[in-house]
Amino acid sequence: MKLTIKKYAHEIIDLLIHHYVENQLAPEQKRKFKLLTEI
């Protein structure tokens, strides 16, 4: 059970970060963030 909770937590955190990046960051910051997260 703990594994699925951790998995969901990671997915939720990823979604929150993605949502924040899309809505709060300037295009230049967004581009840098995407480069960092693709590695």
C-alpha positions as CSV (number, residue, x, y, z in Angstrom):
1,M,0.0,0.0,0.0
2,K,2.8,2.4,0.9
3,L,4.4,2.0,-2.6
4,T,1.2,3.1,-4.4
5,I,0.8,6.1,-2.0
6,K,4.4,7.1,-2.8
7,K,3.8,6.6,-6.5
8,Y,0.7,8.8,-6.4
9,A,2.5,11.4,-4.3
10,H,5.2,11.7,-6.9
11,E,2.6,12.0,-9.7
12,I,0.7,14.7,-7.8
13,I,3.9,16.6,-7.0
14,D,4.9,16.4,-10.7
15,L,1.5,17.7,-11.7
16,L,1.7,20.6,-9.2
17,I,5.2,21.5,-10.4
18,H,4.1,21.4,-14.0
19,H,1.0,23.5,-13.2
20,Y,3.1,26.0,-11.4
21,V,5.7,26.2,-14.2
22,E,3.0,26.7,-16.8
23,N,1.2,29.4,-14.9
24,Q,3.8,31.3,-13.0
25,L,7.1,31.3,-14.8
26,A,8.1,33.6,-17.7
27,P,8.7,31.9,-21.1
28,E,12.5,32.0,-20.6
29,Q,12.3,30.4,-17.1
30,K,9.9,27.8,-18.5
31,R,12.3,26.9,-21.3
32,K,15.2,26.5,-18.7
33,F,13.0,24.4,-16.4
34,K,12.0,22.1,-19.3
35,L,15.6,21.6,-20.2
36,L,16.5,20.7,-16.6
37,T,13.6,18.3,-16.2
38,E,14.2,16.4,-19.5
39,I,17.6,15.1,-18.3
